[in-house]
Amino acid sequence: MKLTIAKEQLVAGLQAVQNVVGSRTTLPILSNVLLSANEGRLELTATDLDVTIACSVNATVERPGKTTLPVKKFFGIIRELPTGEIELDVDEKSVCAIRAGASFFKINGLAAEEFPPMPSFKQARAVSLPQEKLKAMLRKTSFAVSTDESRYVLNGIFFSLKDHKVTLVATDGRRLALTDEETEISAEAQADFIVPTKAINEVNRLLGSTGTVELKYSENQVAFTTAAEGQMGALIISKLVDGNYPNYRQVIPGECQERISLPREEFLGALRRAELMTSDKSNSVKLSFSRNQLAITANTPEVGEARENLAINYKGKDFAIAFNPAYLMDPLKALETDEVAFELIDELSPGVVKASVPFLYVIMPMRMS
């Protein structure tokens, strides 16, 4: 295999795929990136057997071929080379000579045949979305995914493709985030599945603000293919989380007693300041509603106290409720609307945050000391 490639093309390709490679792996081949050169393109592929990422970049291919190289070392070399053209020349023993200006490197690789084959999709069902929309949906849900490995079905985002809608749900048992977007879904393409966190993070990283993303899915895996004019396309394939997602509809409260409109930025700023006066042991912030006023207070004996008043439009009865400030700030950071609606029943029932965009967030209150 022999080719010439612009440094920025190779760096962009390696940046797209190298994240999925773990530092500690029992199989040496899993530390490598697969390089396939053909007709003006260099395709790069990396995998940890659960998530596979591939992309292709422009290159001048003199001799087509395939090889694998240790991705961290290879990326380290390429990143440090002077800007301009880089020549890669791989011999039959998978040794790659790298030339750029006055720099020369030799790096030992492994045969391409050892690299795990690409997962294939038989009778896959598919649905398309604008990349920008999926990116916004992931931003509005991914923060609520559980990190508790004993509840593995919650270690990912639940995708529901039904009734001409893509619905995304994430929960860790203490809060739940939900968003949906209308799109064309054929009768045979309807499905529910859970995409694991690692794949979600990679998809999120590789989504752009233009172009489309195609979701293909089968019984046990999903593929995201991004395409945009003038941009590098990427393919992310992942195993799905095996198991049944809990019935999230049960968690969403029905009728609320109070629906209060709050200025998002001001509310977020007040919570940020109040959070400074919480500790690991005592991490709750109290919201006290009275006529046209919201008092936000944090009181931690070993730290100190904070109090801030927000002028709001509220005509209901006086009452107070406490929440974990970090959990309350997450949806406010993810949204871009000027206002949010806070729906409350009483001090012991979950609160609901809604916005003028398709979004719903349920948060459990904390006990007030």
C-alpha positions, 0 to 999 in steps of 0.5 A: 500500500502506498499513498500521499495524503494531506496532513489535515485529512489524515488528522481529521480521519484519525480524530474521528475513529481513535476515541473508541480504542481503549488503552488496555486491551487483551487483543493487540489488534484492537489497539490498531486502526485499519487503513484501506486505500483504494481509488482516491480514498483512505478508509480508517476503521477502529473498534473495541468489538462493541462500537465500531467507527469508520470514515474515509478521507481523500488521498492520492493512492499509488498502490491500493492495499490494507494494513493496521497500525497502532492508532495512538502511536500513529496519531501521535506521529502524524499530529507532530509532523509539519503541515503539508503532504505525508507519504505512507508506504507499507511493505508486505510485513505491515511495516509502514514508512512515513515521510513528511518533509525532512521527517522519516518514521517506520512503525510496525503494524499487524496484518489487515486479515487479523482485524475483526470484520465489519458487522453486517446488517441483514434486512435492516430497517432505517430512518433518516434525520437531519444531523442538527436535530439528532444532535439537539435531541441527544443534548436534551437527554444524554445528561440523564443516562444512568452511570450505575452499571448494576442497572445496565438497561439504563446505561444508554438512551432508549430510542422509540420509532413509532407513529411517525415520531422518533422519541428519545428517553434517558433516566437514572431513576432520580430524573427522566429526560424525554424529547421527540421529533416527527419524521417519516417512519414506515410501518416495517421500520417501527422499533424500540431499542437502547443505544449504549452510552459509549456509542451515544458519546461517539455519535454526539461527537461526530454529528455536524450542524448540516446534512443528514444521519441515517439510523439502521437497526437490526435485532441486536445492533444499530448503525449511524451514517452521517453525510453532508456536502463537503464534510467527512462522512462517518459510520458508527456501528454499535451493539444494542443494550440487551434488555427491556427499558422500564415503562417511562410513561408511568413516571410522568405525573398527570395533572399538576397543581401549579404551572409556573413560568420561569426565565431560564437564564436567570433561574440557572444563574441563581441555582449555580450560585446557590449550589456553591453553598451545598456539600456532598452530604447536603446537596439540596437547594430549596425553592420557596414560592410565594406571591410573585416571588421565588426564593432560592436558598441553600443552607449547609451548616459546615459551609454556610448559606445562600439566598436569592429572590427571583421575581416571577408571575405566581398567584398560588399558595405559598409552598416550598420544595427541595431539589438536587441543584445539579439535576435541576441545572442539567435541563436548563443548560441543555435548552435554548429557550428564554423561558421554561415551565415548571409544573408542581403538585406538592413538596413530595411529588416529582416536578416537571420541566417543560419548554416551548420545544418538544421536551419533558423532564421529570425530577424527584424532590429531596427531603427538606431537613 
